[in-house]
Amino acid sequence: MANKVSFSNQQSSLDEIEAYYSDSERALNHFFDMSVAASQFPLRFLGYSKIQLNAELKSRKEHLDRMCVLEILATLEAKFQITTYC
């Protein structure tokens, strides 16, 4: 009996992942920027010190890194499977 593998072809391209990462990193930097006008600064950070804010930003960037690495691995795995089974 032959093994059947279905492919969705919905994996992201490396260019799409790079664009997502770049856009997300810029958005995080802007969101955590303490130099914006007080009316634009998110209320959830009220009372944070600069050290606490930078720690939160670092944590978010590390999470973004992990998500994008997993996306890259999934894309590479899909490419290998397509190459192997086709």
N, CA, C and O atoms as a printed pandas DataFrame, in Angstrom:
     atom_number atom_name residue_name chain_id  residue_number  x_coord  y_coord  z_coord
0              1         N          MET        A               1    0.843   -1.167    0.000
1              2        CA          MET        A               1    0.000    0.000    0.000
2              3         C          MET        A               1    0.894    1.237    0.000
3              4         O          MET        A               1    1.820    1.328    0.806
4              5         N          ALA        A               2    0.635    2.166   -0.872
5              6        CA          ALA        A               2    1.441    3.377   -1.006
6              7         C          ALA        A               2    1.082    4.374    0.091
7              8         O          ALA        A               2   -0.082    4.537    0.457
8              9         N          ASN        A               3    2.108    5.027    0.598
9             10        CA          ASN        A               3    1.875    6.098    1.571
10            11         C          ASN        A               3    1.394    7.336    0.830
11            12         O          ASN        A               3    1.940    7.693   -0.214
12            13         N          LYS        A               4    0.378    7.986    1.368
13            14        CA          LYS        A               4   -0.129    9.200    0.752
14            15         C          LYS        A               4    0.181   10.374    1.673
15            16         O          LYS        A               4   -0.018   10.311    2.887
16            17         N          VAL        A               5    0.661   11.419    1.072
17            18        CA          VAL        A               5    0.964   12.630    1.817
18            19         C          VAL        A               5    0.261   13.775    1.124
19            20         O          VAL        A               5    0.402   13.949   -0.087
20            21         N          SER        A               6   -0.489   14.555    1.871
21            22        CA          SER        A               6   -1.152   15.709    1.263
22            23         C          SER        A               6   -0.391   16.973    1.653
23            24         O          SER        A               6    0.078   17.125    2.781
24            25         N          PHE        A               7   -0.292   17.856    0.693
25            26        CA          PHE        A               7    0.416   19.114    0.916
26            27         C          PHE        A               7   -0.550   20.262    0.708
27            28         O          PHE        A               7   -1.292   20.286   -0.274
28            29         N          SER        A               8   -0.544   21.202    1.615
29            30        CA          SER        A               8   -1.458   22.338    1.516
30            31         C          SER        A               8   -0.861   23.468    0.686
31            32         O          SER        A               8   -1.589   24.328    0.188
32            33         N          ASN        A               9    0.461   23.468    0.537
33            34        CA          ASN        A               9    1.147   24.572   -0.151
34            35         C          ASN        A               9    0.838   25.920    0.492
35            36         O          ASN        A               9    0.848   26.947   -0.186
36            37         N          GLN        A              10    0.568   25.923    1.779
37            38        CA          GLN        A              10    0.266   27.156    2.486
38            39         C          GLN        A              10    1.432   27.627    3.350
39            40         O          GLN        A              10    1.272   28.561    4.135
40            41         N          GLN        A              11    2.592   27.006    3.221
41            42        CA          GLN        A              11    3.730   27.435    4.004
42            43         C          GLN        A              11    4.209   28.803    3.509
43            44         O          GLN        A              11    4.046   29.148    2.338
44            45         N          SER        A              12    4.780   29.546    4.394
45            46        CA          SER        A              12    5.289   30.877    4.058
46            47         C          SER        A              12    6.607   30.758    3.310
47            48         O          SER        A              12    7.361   29.803    3.492
48            49         N          SER        A              13    6.864   31.738    2.476
49            50        CA          SER        A              13    8.175   31.788    1.831
50            51         C          SER        A              13    9.149   32.455    2.799
51            52         O          SER        A              13    8.734   33.137    3.736
52            53         N          LEU        A              14   10.426   32.256    2.570
53            54        CA          LEU        A              14   11.430   32.890    3.440
54            55         C          LEU        A              14   11.345   34.408    3.345
55            56         O          LEU        A              14   11.581   35.099    4.336
56            57         N          ASP        A              15   11.013   34.935    2.174
57            58        CA          ASP        A              15   10.845   36.387    2.029
58            59         C          ASP        A              15    9.670   36.896    2.862
59            60         O          ASP        A              15    9.751   37.970    3.459
60            61         N          GLU        A              16    8.580   36.131    2.904
61            62        CA          GLU        A              16    7.425   36.520    3.711
62            63         C          GLU        A              16    7.760   36.499    5.198
63            64         O          GLU        A              16    7.338   37.378    5.948
64            65         N          ILE        A              17    8.512   35.501    5.614
65            66        CA          ILE        A              17    8.914   35.405    7.025
66            67         C          ILE        A              17    9.825   36.572    7.387
67            68         O          ILE        A              17    9.684   37.174    8.452
68            69         N          GLU        A              18   10.754   36.885    6.499
69            70        CA          GLU        A              18   11.661   38.014    6.748
70            71         C          GLU        A              18   10.881   39.326    6.857
71            72         O          GLU        A              18   11.143   40.130    7.751
72            73         N          ALA        A              19    9.931   39.541    5.960
73            74        CA          ALA        A              19    9.122   40.768    5.989
74            75         C          ALA        A              19    8.298   40.838    7.277
75            76         O          ALA        A              19    8.195   41.897    7.897
76            77         N          TYR        A              20    7.711   39.701    7.677
77            78        CA          TYR        A              20    6.929   39.653    8.915
78            79         C          TYR        A              20    7.802   39.992   10.118
79            80         O          TYR        A              20    7.415   40.780   10.981
80            81         N          TYR        A              21    8.988   39.383   10.162
81            82        CA          TYR        A              21    9.898   39.619   11.279
82            83         C          TYR        A              21   10.294   41.089   11.341
83            84         O          TYR        A              21   10.253   41.705   12.406
84            85         N          SER        A              22   10.673   41.643   10.206
85            86        CA          SER        A              22   11.110   43.030   10.154
86            87         C          SER        A              22    9.991   43.989   10.569
87            88         O          SER        A              22   10.213   44.899   11.368
88            89         N          ASP        A              23    8.792   43.783   10.025
89            90        CA          ASP        A              23    7.644   44.630   10.382
90            91         C          ASP        A              23    7.308   44.509   11.861
91            92         O          ASP        A              23    7.031   45.508   12.524
92            93         N          SER        A              24    7.331   43.286   12.376
93            94        CA          SER        A              24    6.982   43.055   13.785
94            95         C          SER        A              24    8.008   43.675   14.721
95            96         O          SER        A              24    7.649   44.255   15.746
96            97         N          GLU        A              25    9.284   43.554   14.370
97            98        CA          GLU        A              25   10.320   44.142   15.214
98            99         C          GLU        A              25   10.201   45.665   15.247
99           100         O          GLU        A              25   10.336   46.276   16.307
100          101         N          ARG        A              26    9.950   46.274   14.094
101          102        CA          ARG        A              26    9.759   47.736   14.067
102          103         C          ARG        A              26    8.539   48.142   14.884
103          104         O          ARG        A              26    8.575   49.140   15.603
104          105         N          ALA        A              27    7.453   47.367   14.773
105          106        CA          ALA        A              27    6.237   47.671   15.524
106          107         C          ALA        A              27    6.480   47.556   17.033
107          108         O          ALA        A              27    6.008   48.387   17.810
108          109         N          LEU        A              28    7.218   46.522   17.438
109          110        CA          LEU        A              28    7.542   46.380   18.862
110          111         C          LEU        A              28    8.378   47.557   19.359
111          112         O          LEU        A              28    8.114   48.107   20.428
112          113         N          ASN        A              29    9.374   47.936   18.585
113          114        CA          ASN        A              29   10.208   49.073   18.981
114          115         C          ASN        A              29    9.377   50.335   19.124
115          116         O          ASN        A              29    9.575   51.104   20.065
116          117         N          HIS        A              30    8.449   50.560   18.201
117          118        CA          HIS        A              30    7.599   51.746   18.276
118          119         C          HIS        A              30    6.651   51.665   19.478
119          120         O          HIS        A              30    6.458   52.653   20.186
120          121         N          PHE        A              31    6.063   50.488   19.704
121          122        CA          PHE        A              31    5.108   50.311   20.796
122          123         C          PHE        A              31    5.754   50.546   22.161
123          124         O          PHE        A              31    5.121   51.093   23.065
124          125         N          PHE        A              32    7.012   50.132   22.309
125          126        CA          PHE        A              32    7.706   50.252   23.588
126          127         C          PHE        A              32    8.540   51.531   23.695
127          128         O          PHE        A              32    9.312   51.686   24.642
128          129         N          ASP        A              33    8.396   52.430   22.751
129          130        CA          ASP        A              33    9.189   53.657   22.728
130          131         C          ASP        A              33    8.678   54.655   23.771
131          132         O          ASP        A              33    7.555   55.148   23.672
132          133         N          MET        A              34    9.511   54.943   24.762
133          134        CA          MET        A              34    9.115   55.865   25.833
134          135         C          MET        A              34    9.163   57.321   25.397
135          136         O          MET        A              34    8.673   58.194   26.113
136          137         N          SER        A              35    9.745   57.596   24.238
137          138        CA          SER        A              35    9.900   58.983   23.825
138          139         C          SER        A              35    8.667   59.526   23.104
139          140         O          SER        A              35    8.640   60.703   22.744
140          141         N          VAL        A              36    7.644   58.690   22.885
141          142        CA          VAL        A              36    6.430   59.178   22.234
142          143         C          VAL        A              36    5.668   60.080   23.200
143          144         O          VAL        A              36    5.904   60.059   24.408
144          145         N          ALA        A              37    4.769   60.856   22.658
145          146        CA          ALA        A              37    3.971   61.756   23.498
146          147         C          ALA        A              37    3.188   60.942   24.527
147          148         O          ALA        A              37    2.767   59.817   24.256
148          149         N          ALA        A              38    3.003   61.516   25.690
149          150        CA          ALA        A              38    2.319   60.821   26.788
150          151         C          ALA        A              38    0.934   60.342   26.372
151          152         O          ALA        A              38    0.472   59.307   26.852
152          153         N          SER        A              39    0.265   61.074   25.489
153          154        CA          SER        A              39   -1.082   60.672   25.067
154          155         C          SER        A              39   -1.051   59.421   24.195
155          156         O          SER        A              39   -2.073   58.751   24.044
156          157         N          GLN        A              40    0.111   59.096   23.617
157          158        CA          GLN        A              40    0.214   57.924   22.756
158          159         C          GLN        A              40    0.852   56.725   23.468
159          160         O          GLN        A              40    0.827   55.613   22.941
160          161         N          PHE        A              41    1.410   56.937   24.630
161          162        CA          PHE        A              41    2.088   55.868   25.349
162          163         C          PHE        A              41    1.050   54.931   25.954
163          164         O          PHE        A              41    0.134   55.400   26.630
164          165         N          PRO        A              42    1.162   53.631   25.736
165          166        CA          PRO        A              42    0.155   52.682   26.243
166          167         C          PRO        A              42    0.004   52.741   27.773
167          168         O          PRO        A              42    0.993   52.728   28.505
168          169         N          LEU        A              43   -1.212   52.804   28.222
169          170        CA          LEU        A              43   -1.491   52.898   29.668
170          171         C          LEU        A              43   -0.992   51.676   30.433
171          172         O          LEU        A              43   -0.676   51.783   31.618
172          173         N          ARG        A              44   -0.917   50.539   29.790
173          174        CA          ARG        A              44   -0.478   49.338   30.508
174          175         C          ARG        A              44    0.948   49.467   31.017
175          176         O          ARG        A              44    1.354   48.720   31.906
176          177         N          PHE        A              45    1.716   50.403   30.469
177          178        CA          PHE        A              45    3.093   50.592   30.909
178          179         C          PHE        A              45    3.230   51.717   31.933
179          180         O          PHE        A              45    4.343   52.062   32.329
180          181         N          LEU        A              46    2.134   52.274   32.351
181          182        CA          LEU        A              46    2.173   53.336   33.342
182          183         C          LEU        A              46    2.817   52.819   34.625
183          184         O          LEU        A              46    2.373   51.811   35.176
184          185         N          GLY        A              47    3.834   53.481   35.093
185          186        CA          GLY        A              47    4.532   53.061   36.301
186          187         C          GLY        A              47    5.744   52.183   36.042
187          188         O          GLY        A              47    6.497   51.893   36.972
188          189         N          TYR        A              48    5.955   51.752   34.803
189          190        CA          TYR        A              48    7.132   50.946   34.473
190          191         C          TYR        A              48    8.377   51.839   34.500
191          192         O          TYR        A              48    8.335   52.994   34.076
192          193         N          SER        A              49    9.462   51.298   34.996
193          194        CA          SER        A              49   10.743   51.987   34.867
194          195         C          SER        A              49   11.296   51.684   33.478
195          196         O          SER        A              49   10.812   50.785   32.790
196          197         N          LYS        A              50   12.303   52.434   33.078
197          198        CA          LYS        A              50   12.925   52.188   31.777
198          199         C          LYS        A              50   13.508   50.771   31.725
199          200         O          LYS        A              50   13.455   50.113   30.685
200          201         N          ILE        A              51   14.059   50.309   32.838
201          202        CA          ILE        A              51   14.625   48.948   32.903
202          203         C          ILE        A              51   13.523   47.907   32.720
203          204         O          ILE        A              51   13.705   46.941   31.980
204          205         N          GLN        A              52   12.384   48.093   33.384
205          206        CA          GLN        A              52   11.270   47.153   33.248
206          207         C          GLN        A              52   10.723   47.145   31.816
207          208         O          GLN        A              52   10.405   46.090   31.266
208          209         N          LEU        A              53   10.621   48.323   31.231
209          210        CA          LEU        A              53   10.118   48.433   29.868
210          211         C          LEU        A              53   11.065   47.749   28.883
211          212         O          LEU        A              53   10.621   47.045   27.975
212          213         N          ASN        A              54   12.365   47.957   29.063
213          214        CA          ASN        A              54   13.348   47.311   28.190
214          215         C          ASN        A              54   13.344   45.797   28.364
215          216         O          ASN        A              54   13.537   45.061   27.396
216          217         N          ALA        A              55   13.126   45.326   29.586
217          218        CA          ALA        A              55   13.050   43.882   29.833
218          219         C          ALA        A              55   11.832   43.285   29.135
219          220         O          ALA        A              55   11.913   42.199   28.560
220          221         N          GLU        A              56   10.718   43.985   29.183
221          222        CA          GLU        A              56    9.497   43.525   28.499
222          223         C          GLU        A              56    9.718   43.497   26.981
223          224         O          GLU        A              56    9.314   42.545   26.313
224          225         N          LEU        A              57   10.352   44.526   26.446
225          226        CA          LEU        A              57   10.653   44.578   25.012
226          227         C          LEU        A              57   11.581   43.427   24.615
227          228         O          LEU        A              57   11.369   42.778   23.591
228          229         N          LYS        A              58   12.596   43.183   25.418
229          230        CA          LYS        A              58   13.530   42.091   25.132
230          231         C          LYS        A              58   12.795   40.753   25.122
231          232         O          LYS        A              58   13.038   39.920   24.249
232          233         N          SER        A              59   11.907   40.545   26.075
233          234        CA          SER        A              59   11.130   39.309   26.150
234          235         C          SER        A              59   10.262   39.142   24.907
235          236         O          SER        A              59   10.184   38.048   24.348
236          237         N          ARG        A              60    9.617   40.209   24.477
237          238        CA          ARG        A              60    8.766   40.153   23.288
238          239         C          ARG        A              60    9.589   39.848   22.040
239          240         O          ARG        A              60    9.153   39.083   21.181
240          241         N          LYS        A              61   10.774   40.442   21.937
241          242        CA          LYS        A              61   11.631   40.191   20.771
242          243         C          LYS        A              61   12.134   38.748   20.769
243          244         O          LYS        A              61   12.248   38.135   19.708
244          245         N          GLU        A              62   12.431   38.208   21.938
245          246        CA          GLU        A              62   12.853   36.807   22.022
246          247         C          GLU        A              62   11.717   35.887   21.587
247          248         O          GLU        A              62   11.946   34.884   20.911
248          249         N          HIS        A              63   10.504   36.229   21.974
249          250        CA          HIS        A              63    9.333   35.446   21.566
250          251         C          HIS        A              63    9.159   35.525   20.045
251          252         O          HIS        A              63    8.888   34.514   19.397
252          253         N          LEU        A              64    9.312   36.706   19.488
253          254        CA          LEU        A              64    9.231   36.885   18.037
254          255         C          LEU        A              64   10.294   36.043   17.333
255          256         O          LEU        A              64   10.020   35.410   16.314
256          257         N          ASP        A              65   11.505   36.042   17.885
257          258        CA          ASP        A              65   12.583   35.219   17.315
258          259         C          ASP        A              65   12.189   33.748   17.281
259          260         O          ASP        A              65   12.360   33.077   16.264
260          261         N          ARG        A              66   11.662   33.249   18.396
261          262        CA          ARG        A              66   11.269   31.832   18.465
262          263         C          ARG        A              66   10.156   31.506   17.472
263          264         O          ARG        A              66   10.190   30.472   16.806
264          265         N          MET        A              67    9.178   32.391   17.382
265          266        CA          MET        A              67    8.075   32.148   16.452
266          267         C          MET        A              67    8.571   32.103   15.009
267          268         O          MET        A              67    8.153   31.246   14.230
268          269         N          CYS        A              68    9.449   33.012   14.664
269          270        CA          CYS        A              68    9.942   33.053   13.286
270          271         C          CYS        A              68   10.866   31.884   12.981
271          272         O          CYS        A              68   10.865   31.371   11.862
272          273         N          VAL        A              69   11.648   31.460   13.953
273          274        CA          VAL        A              69   12.501   30.280   13.742
274          275         C          VAL        A              69   11.625   29.049   13.502
275          276         O          VAL        A              69   11.923   28.247   12.617
276          277         N          LEU        A              70   10.565   28.891   14.268
277          278        CA          LEU        A              70    9.659   27.758   14.052
278          279         C          LEU        A              70    9.002   27.833   12.681
279          280         O          LEU        A              70    8.814   26.810   12.023
280          281         N          GLU        A              71    8.656   29.029   12.255
281          282        CA          GLU        A              71    8.056   29.213   10.923
282          283         C          GLU        A              71    9.055   28.828    9.835
283          284         O          GLU        A              71    8.689   28.186    8.850
284          285         N          ILE        A              72   10.304   29.216   10.010
285          286        CA          ILE        A              72   11.351   28.852    9.046
286          287         C          ILE        A              72   11.533   27.339    9.008
287          288         O          ILE        A              72   11.618   26.747    7.932
288          289         N          LEU        A              73   11.592   26.715   10.185
289          290        CA          LEU        A              73   11.747   25.257   10.232
290          291         C          LEU        A              73   10.568   24.541    9.568
291          292         O          LEU        A              73   10.761   23.551    8.863
292          293         N          ALA        A              74    9.360   25.036    9.790
293          294        CA          ALA        A              74    8.183   24.435    9.172
294          295         C          ALA        A              74    8.234   24.584    7.651
295          296         O          ALA        A              74    7.870   23.663    6.919
296          297         N          THR        A              75    8.684   25.738    7.182
297          298        CA          THR        A              75    8.812   25.963    5.740
298          299         C          THR        A              75    9.856   25.033    5.137
299          300         O          THR        A              75    9.631   24.436    4.084
300          301         N          LEU        A              76   11.000   24.913    5.810
301          302        CA          LEU        A              76   12.047   24.019    5.313
302          303         C          LEU        A              76   11.582   22.569    5.323
303          304         O          LEU        A              76   11.847   21.823    4.380
304          305         N          GLU        A              77   10.892   22.169    6.380
305          306        CA          GLU        A              77   10.381   20.803    6.460
306          307         C          GLU        A              77    9.414   20.535    5.306
307          308         O          GLU        A              77    9.477   19.478    4.678
308          309         N          ALA        A              78    8.529   21.476    5.027
309          310        CA          ALA        A              78    7.569   21.307    3.935
310          311         C          ALA        A              78    8.298   21.195    2.601
311          312         O          ALA        A              78    7.924   20.380    1.757
312          313         N          LYS        A              79    9.321   21.997    2.407
313          314        CA          LYS        A              79   10.093   21.928    1.154
314          315         C          LYS        A              79   10.774   20.571    1.022
315          316         O          LYS        A              79   10.778   19.987   -0.062
316          317         N          PHE        A              80   11.351   20.061    2.114
317          318        CA          PHE        A              80   11.998   18.753    2.067
318          319         C          PHE        A              80   10.982   17.643    1.779
319          320         O          PHE        A              80   11.262   16.725    1.007
320          321         N          GLN        A              81    9.819   17.730    2.394
321          322        CA          GLN        A              81    8.805   16.709    2.158
322          323         C          GLN        A              81    8.313   16.746    0.720
323          324         O          GLN        A              81    8.120   15.696    0.108
324          325         N          ILE        A              82    8.110   17.930    0.177
325          326        CA          ILE        A              82    7.673   18.040   -1.202
326          327         C          ILE        A              82    8.728   17.459   -2.127
327          328         O          ILE        A              82    8.399   16.748   -3.076
328          329         N          THR        A              83    9.986   17.753   -1.861
329          330        CA          THR        A              83   11.077   17.236   -2.673
330          331         C          THR        A              83   11.179   15.724   -2.555
331          332         O          THR        A              83   11.416   15.036   -3.548
332          333         N          THR        A              84   11.001   15.210   -1.356
333          334        CA          THR        A              84   11.134   13.783   -1.100
334          335         C          THR        A              84    9.983   12.983   -1.719
335          336         O          THR        A              84   10.205   11.916   -2.290
336          337         N          TYR        A              85    8.763   13.494   -1.607
337          338        CA          TYR        A              85    7.596   12.729   -2.038
338          339         C          TYR        A              85    7.168   12.996   -3.478
339          340         O          TYR        A              85    6.355   12.250   -4.025
340          341         N          CYS        A              86    7.690   14.025   -4.085
341          342        CA          CYS        A              86    7.262   14.336   -5.462
342          343         C          CYS        A              86    8.238   13.827   -6.483
343          344         O          CYS        A              86    8.027   14.006   -7.682
